[in-house]
């Protein structure tokens, strides 16, 4: 499948819609699909580069063209976008960091980027990656590009609000998550009774929640926020129905996520699931956390 392109035919028989073209570098999850649906509604022509073993195959139904590559094939990614006339792109959806130890097969261009890095931290890798694309005339836009309406607002999102005890854990986890992010480890922590029971690392948010919930038992609180040094072009915190399903499986009871800089996927479905399970979800900022002291 690597390098294969699937073109979409519009209802009038044309090969693509008119409009400005946007590239989509797609990782896993539903974020790339939601972006593609929204971008097309706004009149953009979407060209996607998808990663074998990561990106949902369903994405092909929501874009004008899709190129499948293996993780680390930077030359093929750049060629795909150039062939499609892409001059601006977004990076959405995660790539499991465990691939670094298993399936990554970097080409020479990717190896050259790696050789310039002092440490393999997410932000440093992504900035070098973006600089390489921009050197080829492909500008990387912020992850919020065209996504008005799906950023988390500062307010309770569910019928149930956090209890006083849950707010204690949220405040504690908020500060811890900032330090974890500053060290470029992850974006999520799991807390119970002001004890950190799990910190997100290479396994991702869902696995961190599962591990923390299993250790803490019923009543764990999940806090997710941007890193202090977050580059808004990459890896914004995102939550969705799968987050709630994972929390339900370990009887976690509250989720706090940074407002204004986090994405809420499949909003209605997620909130309905949380309400049925009695889980409290709240969008917060540092100022909001202080107001709830």
N, C-alpha and C positions, 0 to 999 in steps of 0.2 A: 504493500500500500504506500510505501514511502514515496513522496513526490507526486502521487496520483492526484489529479484535479477533477472535481465534479462540478460542471457548470449547471446553473439553474435556468430554466426557460420560463419567462413570464407568460401570463395568460394571453397576451397579444402576439406571442410567438417570438418576441425578441429575446436575445441571449442574456441581457441584463437590463436592469432599470437605469434610467438616467439619474444623475445626482452625484454628489461628491462621494469619493471612494474612501473607505476607512478600513484599515487592516486590523485583524483580531488575532493576537497570539494567544491561543486557547490552552488552558490547563484543564484540571478536572472540575467536577461539580457542575451546578446549573448556572453559575454566574455568566459564563460565556454565552449560553443560550439566551438568557434574559437580556443581556446586552445586545445580541444580534437582533432579537425581536424588536427591541426598542429603537435601535439604530435604523432599522428598515422602516419602521413607522415614521421616523423623522426624515425619511427620504434618502438615507445613505445607502450606497452600494457596499456590501460587506464582503471582504475577502479574508478568509480564515486560514491560518496555519495551525494545524491540530497535531497533538502528540500521541503517537501510537501507545496504547496501554494506559493512557491518562484521560484524554478528552472523550466526552460522551459522543458516540456515533450519531446521536440525534441532532447534533449541531449542524450536520450536513443539510438538514431540512430547513434551516433558518438563515442560510447565507447564500450568496450568489456563486461563490467558488470556495472550494476547500482543498487544501494541500496537506497530506499526511506525512509527517517526518518522525524520525526517532529523536529522543532527547539528546541534545548535544550537536545536532546537525545544523549549525548556524549558517553555513554556506547555502544549504538548500532553502532555509527560511528566507534569507535575503533574496535569493534568486526567484523564489515564488512571489514575493511581494513586488519585485521589479518587473517580473513578467506581467503582473496584474496592474501595474501602474500605481502602486500604493506609495503615498508620500507621508502618510500619518497613520499611526497604529496605537492600539491599546494592548496591555498585557493583563489578562483576567483569568482567574482560576489558578489553583495551586498545582505544583508538581511535587509529588512525594519526595522528601529529602532522602529517604532511604534508597532511592534510585542511584544516588551518588555511589553507593557501595555495591550495586547490583547491575543495573541495565544501561547506565549511561555509556554511550560510545562516542566520545567527542571527536569532531573533525579537527583538522589542523588549526582552523580559525578559533575554535573554542579553546583548544589547548594554548594558543597564544594569549588569549584573555586570562586563562588560569595562571599562566606564567608571570603575569603582571600583578597578581594579587599577593598581598602579604599574608592574608588570612581568608579562609573561605566563609566569610560572613555574608548573609543574604543581601544586605544593602549594597555591599561592595561589589558582589557578583552582578547584581541587577544594574547598577550604575555603569559598570564596564560594558555590560551587554547593550544597554541603551546607547552608550557613546559609540559603540561599534555600528549600530544601525543608523544613528544620526550622521555618522561619517559617510554613510551610503545614501544620505538624503531622505531617510525615513525617520520622521520625528515621533517620539513616544509621548503620547498625551497622558494626562492624569487619568487614573482609574475611574474617576467619577464622570468622565466625558459622556454626555448624553444620558446621564442616569438620574436626572432630577426626579424626585419623588420616591426614590428607594433608599435614600440615606436615612439612618436612624435619627429620629428627632429626640430632643431632651424632654422626656415625659414617661410616665408609666404607659406601657403598650398593652397590658393585659388587664383583665377585670380585677385580679388580685394584685395588691401592691406588696412590696417587701415588708416583712415584719421588722420590729426594732432589732431583734437579734440578727436577722438577715442583713439589715443595714450595717450593723457592726462588722459583719464579715465582708460586705461590699467595700466599705471604707478601707478596711485592712488590705483586702485583695487589690484594690485600686492602686495603692502605694507600692505594693509588691510587684504588680504587673508592670508598673513604670520602670522599676529597676531591672526586671527580667528583660523588658524590651530594650532598655539602654544598653544592656550587655549583648543584644541581638540574639537572644536565645529563643524567644517566642512571644506570643501576644496574649496568652490565656493562662490563668491560674485557677485552681480549685481550692476553696477554703471551707473549713468548718470550725466553729468555735475559735476563730482567730488563729487557726493553725493551717498552714499551707500543706495540703495533702497531695497536690500534683502541680507541676509546672510543665507547660507545653514546650516540647523540644522538637526533634525531627519527626516524631510520630504524628503531629497535627492535633487540632483542637478536639476532635471527637474521641480520639484514643486517650488524650489527656483527661477528658471528662470521665470517660469510662474507668480509667485507672484510679482517678481521685475518688469517684463515687464508690467504687468497690472497697477502697481503703477506709473511707469515712463512714460508710453506711448512709442511711436516710438523712436528708437535710443538708447536703452539700450545696455551696453557692459557687457559681461560675462567674468570673470577671474577665472581660476581654476588652483590650484597648490598643490603640496605636502605640508604636514605639515613639519615644520622644523625638528621635531623629528621622521619623518616617518620611520617606519620599513618596508623595501621593500618587506617583506614577505606578507604584508597585504594591501588591500584596496588602490592600486595605483589609481590615478585619471584616469578616462576613459571617452572618448567622442565617439559618434557615430551618425548614422543617426537620432536616436530619439532626440538627443540633438538639432540638426538643426531643426527638425520638431517643437520642443517646442519653439525655438527662432523665427521661422517663425510665429507661432501662436500669438506672442506678438510683432512682428515687431522689435525684437532686431537685431542689425546690425553688431556686431563684437564679436569674441570669441578668447581669448588668453589663452593658456594652457601651462603648464611647459614642456619644451623640455627635452627629455632624461629620464624622470621619469613619463611619462603619456602614456596611451595606446590609440591608435586610432583604433576603431572597424569598420569593413566594410568600409575601407578607400575610395575606388572609389565611392561607393554609397553616402557616406557622403559628399565628396567634390563636386560631381556633384549637389547634392541638394543645397549646400551652394552657388555654382556658379549661379545656376538658380535663387536663392533668393537674390543675391547680398550681401551675408554675407561674411565678411572677417574673415579668420581663420589664426592665426599665432602661431607658437611654439616659446616660449621665455625662456630665462634664466635671472637671475638677471643682468648679464653683458650685455645681449642684451637689456634689458629695459634701462639701463644707456646709452647705445650707441644711443638710440632713443630719448634722452632728447633734 
